[in-house]
Amino acid sequence: MKAQFEPLVAPHGETFICSHIREKRFRHPLHYHPQIELTYIESGSGTRLVGDHVGTFGPGDLCLLGSNLPHCYHQQEAAEQVSKARVLQFQRNPGGIWDQCGEFVDIVRLFDRAALGLRFSATTAAKVAPLITAISTEKRLEKWRLFLELAQHLLADPEPASLASPGYQLIDGHAPSERIHKACQYLLDHYSEALPQAEVARYVHMAPASFSRLFRKLTQKSFTEFLTEVRLGAVCRLLRETECGVTEAAYASGFSSLAHFNRQFRIRYHCTPTQYRNF
């Protein structure tokens, strides 16, 4: 299964597509669309893929994703609470209203920065969330007023975090390799198990050497780096949301060596797992 093109159509004569997603768990395939997307997670947690970025999401997560940027939100298991998200999508047509009006220059620059994905602070998310909801219920000019207010909050965030790496290349109109996406999906579903690269290569019917080269080319990460990031994200979710001990969380997420786990955790998060839990 390759990254899927998702056709989105706004209501007749309108700019914004507003969605309120409610599911037992987020399990959407990797997909892309020409619309820019702003997603706010109300409840639920899991792994976020954006381009070559692998990260975690949870309640309060707010991300702005640029046009045709492959992405998905994935939960391995259903939680007791229904997972919910608010999504606002809109298209930026080159030479359209955004580019023609000088007053929108800062917003256009924000759209450009979102080409590789941006994640905003919890403070900004708290201000923006009710505006996404309000835009879905208001009409015509009031939608635009609310959107401009929303954009001001995004622009006021002092340092939104970039998601995909600067070296990630968007594939204009083309999905990533079907086999590599299938491998990534397999990793998301089975990260807690022993996963030798050769086994995953066989799963997608590729020779190990060819699989390794193509995986790095399309994800900008080695197989081991990608799998480690997924496992670290799973540990963080357990530390945030359960009383699970650090050692138990590491083993439950697929790490077989505590020394390796602790070293990788420090490299990724610049703190110990215990310090992370206490933040």
C-alpha positions as CSV (number, residue, x, y, z in Angstrom):
1,M,0.0,0.0,0.0
2,K,1.5,3.3,-1.1
3,A,0.9,6.8,0.3
4,Q,-2.6,7.6,-0.9
5,F,-3.8,10.7,-2.6
6,E,-6.8,11.9,-0.7
7,P,-9.2,14.0,-2.8
8,L,-10.8,16.7,-0.6
9,V,-13.6,19.0,-1.8
10,A,-14.7,22.1,0.1
11,P,-18.4,22.8,0.3
12,H,-19.6,24.8,-2.7
13,G,-18.3,28.3,-2.7
14,E,-16.3,27.9,0.6
15,T,-12.6,27.9,1.4
16,F,-12.4,25.8,4.5
17,I,-13.0,22.1,5.1
18,C,-13.7,21.4,8.8
19,S,-13.8,17.9,10.3
20,H,-14.3,16.5,13.7
21,I,-12.8,13.0,13.8
22,R,-14.0,10.5,16.4
23,E,-12.7,7.0,16.3
24,K,-11.7,4.1,18.6
25,R,-8.2,4.7,17.4
26,F,-6.4,6.7,14.7
27,R,-5.3,4.3,12.1
28,H,-5.2,6.2,8.9
29,P,-2.9,5.2,6.0
30,L,-0.1,7.4,4.9
31,H,-1.7,10.0,2.6
32,Y,-1.3,13.4,1.1
33,H,-3.4,16.2,-0.5
34,P,-2.9,19.6,-2.0
35,Q,-4.7,21.3,0.9
36,I,-2.7,22.7,3.9
37,E,-3.9,21.0,7.1
38,L,-4.1,22.1,10.7
39,T,-4.8,19.3,13.1
40,Y,-5.5,19.5,16.8
41,I,-5.6,16.3,18.9
42,E,-8.3,16.4,21.5
43,S,-7.8,12.9,22.9
44,G,-5.8,9.9,21.9
45,S,-2.0,9.3,21.5
46,G,0.3,7.4,19.2
47,T,2.9,7.8,16.5
48,R,2.9,10.7,14.0
49,L,4.6,10.3,10.6
50,V,5.2,13.5,8.6
51,G,7.6,13.2,5.6
52,D,10.7,11.6,7.2
53,H,9.7,12.6,10.7
54,V,8.7,10.0,13.3
55,G,7.3,11.4,16.5
56,T,4.6,11.0,19.2
57,F,1.3,12.8,19.6
58,G,-1.1,13.2,22.4
59,P,-3.9,15.5,23.7
60,G,-3.1,19.1,22.9
61,D,-0.9,18.3,19.9
62,L,-1.3,21.0,17.2
63,C,0.5,20.7,13.8
64,L,0.3,22.6,10.5
65,L,1.2,20.4,7.5
66,G,2.0,21.8,4.0
67,S,0.6,20.9,0.7
68,N,1.2,17.3,-0.6
69,L,3.2,16.4,2.5
70,P,2.7,12.7,3.3
71,H,1.5,12.2,6.8
72,C,-0.5,9.9,9.1
73,Y,-1.5,9.6,12.8
74,H,-1.3,6.0,14.0
75,Q,-2.4,4.3,17.2
76,Q,-1.4,0.7,17.7
77,E,-4.2,-0.2,20.1
78,A,-7.6,1.3,20.9
79,A,-7.7,3.3,24.1
80,E,-10.5,3.3,26.7
81,Q,-11.4,6.9,25.7
82,V,-12.6,7.7,22.1
83,S,-9.8,9.4,20.1
84,K,-10.8,12.8,18.8
85,A,-9.3,15.4,16.5
86,R,-10.3,18.7,15.0
87,V,-9.0,19.2,11.4
88,L,-9.0,22.4,9.3
89,Q,-8.0,22.1,5.7
90,F,-7.7,24.8,3.0
91,Q,-6.0,25.2,-0.4
92,R,-3.4,27.8,-1.3
93,N,-3.5,28.2,-5.1
94,P,-0.3,29.8,-6.5
95,G,-1.1,33.4,-7.4
96,G,-4.4,33.3,-5.5
97,I,-5.7,35.5,-2.8
98,W,-3.0,34.6,-0.3
99,D,-0.2,35.6,-2.7
100,Q,-2.0,38.7,-4.2
101,C,-2.7,40.5,-0.9
102,G,0.3,42.1,0.7
103,E,-1.4,42.0,4.1
104,F,-1.1,38.2,4.0
105,V,2.7,38.2,3.5
106,D,3.4,36.8,7.0
107,I,0.7,34.1,6.6
108,V,2.2,33.1,3.3
109,R,5.7,32.8,4.9
110,L,4.1,30.6,7.6
111,F,2.6,28.4,4.8
112,D,6.1,28.1,3.3
113,R,7.6,27.1,6.6
114,A,4.9,24.4,7.0
115,A,6.0,22.7,3.8
116,L,7.9,20.2,6.0
117,G,5.4,20.4,8.9
118,L,5.3,22.6,12.1
119,R,4.3,21.6,15.6
120,F,3.1,24.4,17.9
121,S,3.4,24.9,21.6
122,A,0.8,23.9,24.1
123,T,0.1,27.6,24.8
124,T,-0.7,28.2,21.2
125,A,-2.7,25.0,20.9
126,A,-5.0,26.1,23.8
127,K,-5.7,29.4,22.0
128,V,-6.2,27.9,18.5
129,A,-8.4,24.8,19.4
130,P,-11.6,26.7,20.1
131,L,-11.1,28.8,17.0
132,I,-11.0,25.6,14.8
133,T,-14.3,24.6,16.4
134,A,-15.8,28.0,15.9
135,I,-14.8,28.1,12.2
136,S,-16.7,24.9,11.6
137,T,-20.0,26.4,12.9
138,E,-19.8,30.0,11.6
139,K,-20.7,31.3,8.1
140,R,-19.0,33.3,5.4
141,L,-17.1,36.4,6.6
142,E,-17.1,35.2,10.2
143,K,-15.1,32.2,9.2
144,W,-12.5,34.4,7.7
145,R,-12.4,36.7,10.7
146,L,-11.8,33.7,13.0
147,F,-9.2,32.2,10.6
148,L,-7.2,35.5,10.7
149,E,-7.4,35.5,14.5
150,L,-6.2,31.8,14.4
151,A,-3.3,32.7,12.1
152,Q,-2.2,35.5,14.4
153,H,-1.9,33.0,17.3
154,L,0.2,30.7,15.0
155,L,2.4,33.6,14.0
156,A,2.9,34.7,17.6
157,D,4.3,31.3,18.6
158,P,8.0,32.1,19.1
159,E,9.5,28.8,18.0
160,P,7.2,26.2,16.4
161,A,9.1,22.9,15.9
162,S,9.9,21.7,12.4
163,L,8.9,18.1,11.7
164,A,10.4,16.7,8.5
165,S,14.1,17.2,8.1
166,P,15.5,20.0,5.8
167,G,16.8,17.3,3.5
168,Y,13.4,15.7,3.0
169,Q,12.3,16.1,-0.6
170,L,8.6,16.3,-1.3
171,I,7.6,14.0,-4.2
172,D,5.5,16.3,-6.4
173,G,2.4,14.3,-7.3
174,H,4.1,10.9,-6.6
175,A,3.7,8.7,-3.6
176,P,6.6,7.1,-1.8
177,S,7.6,3.5,-2.7
178,E,4.7,1.1,-2.1
179,R,7.1,-1.4,-0.5
180,I,8.8,1.0,1.8
181,H,5.4,2.3,3.0
182,K,4.3,-1.2,3.6
183,A,7.5,-1.8,5.6
184,C,6.9,1.4,7.7
185,Q,3.3,0.3,8.4
186,Y,4.6,-3.1,9.5
187,L,7.1,-1.4,11.9
188,L,4.3,0.6,13.4
189,D,2.2,-2.5,14.0
190,H,5.0,-4.8,15.3
191,Y,7.7,-2.5,16.9
192,S,7.4,-4.3,20.2
193,E,8.7,-7.5,18.6
194,A,12.2,-8.5,17.5
195,L,12.4,-7.0,14.0
196,P,15.6,-7.9,12.1
197,Q,15.9,-5.8,8.9
198,A,16.2,-9.0,6.8
199,E,12.9,-10.2,8.1
200,V,11.1,-6.9,7.1
201,A,12.9,-7.0,3.7
202,R,11.5,-10.5,3.1
203,Y,8.1,-9.3,4.2
204,V,8.1,-6.7,1.3
205,H,9.8,-9.1,-1.1
206,M,13.1,-7.3,-1.4
207,A,16.8,-8.2,-1.1
208,P,18.2,-6.8,2.2
209,A,20.8,-4.6,0.5
210,S,18.3,-3.1,-1.9
211,F,15.7,-2.6,0.9
212,S,18.3,-0.8,3.0
213,R,19.3,1.6,0.2
214,L,15.7,2.4,-0.7
215,F,14.5,2.7,2.9
216,R,17.2,5.3,3.6
217,K,16.6,7.1,0.3
218,L,12.9,7.6,0.9
219,T,12.8,8.1,4.7
220,Q,16.2,9.9,5.2
221,K,16.8,7.4,8.0
222,S,18.3,4.0,8.3
223,F,16.0,1.1,9.2
224,T,17.5,1.0,12.7
225,E,17.1,4.7,13.2
226,F,13.5,4.7,12.1
227,L,12.6,1.7,14.3
228,T,14.5,3.2,17.3
229,E,12.5,6.4,17.0
230,V,9.2,4.5,16.9
231,R,10.2,2.5,20.0
232,L,11.3,5.6,21.9
233,G,7.9,7.2,21.1
234,A,6.1,4.2,22.5
235,V,8.2,4.4,25.7
236,C,7.3,8.1,26.1
237,R,3.6,7.4,25.8
238,L,3.9,4.7,28.5
239,L,5.8,7.1,30.8
240,R,3.3,9.9,30.3
241,E,0.1,7.9,30.4
242,T,0.7,4.9,32.7
243,E,2.4,4.0,36.0
244,C,4.6,1.6,34.1
245,G,8.3,1.6,35.3
246,V,11.1,2.7,33.0
247,T,12.5,-0.8,32.6
248,E,9.1,-2.3,31.9
249,A,8.3,0.4,29.4
250,A,11.6,-0.2,27.5
251,Y,11.1,-3.9,27.2
252,A,7.4,-3.5,26.3
253,S,8.4,-1.2,23.5
254,G,10.9,-3.6,21.9
255,F,14.2,-2.7,23.5
256,S,16.2,-5.7,24.5
257,S,19.2,-3.8,26.0
258,L,18.6,-1.3,28.8
259,A,22.1,0.3,28.2
260,H,21.2,0.8,24.5
261,F,17.8,2.2,25.4
262,N,19.1,4.7,28.0
263,R,21.8,5.9,25.6
264,Q,19.3,6.4,22.7
265,F,16.8,8.1,25.0
266,R,19.4,10.6,26.2
267,I,20.5,11.3,22.6
268,R,16.9,11.9,21.5
269,Y,15.4,13.8,24.4
270,H,18.5,15.2,26.2
271,C,17.4,13.8,29.6
272,T,16.8,10.5,31.4
273,P,13.5,8.6,31.2
274,T,12.8,9.5,34.8
275,Q,13.4,13.2,34.2
276,Y,11.2,13.0,31.2
277,R,8.4,11.5,33.3
278,N,8.7,14.3,35.9
279,F,8.6,17.2,33.5
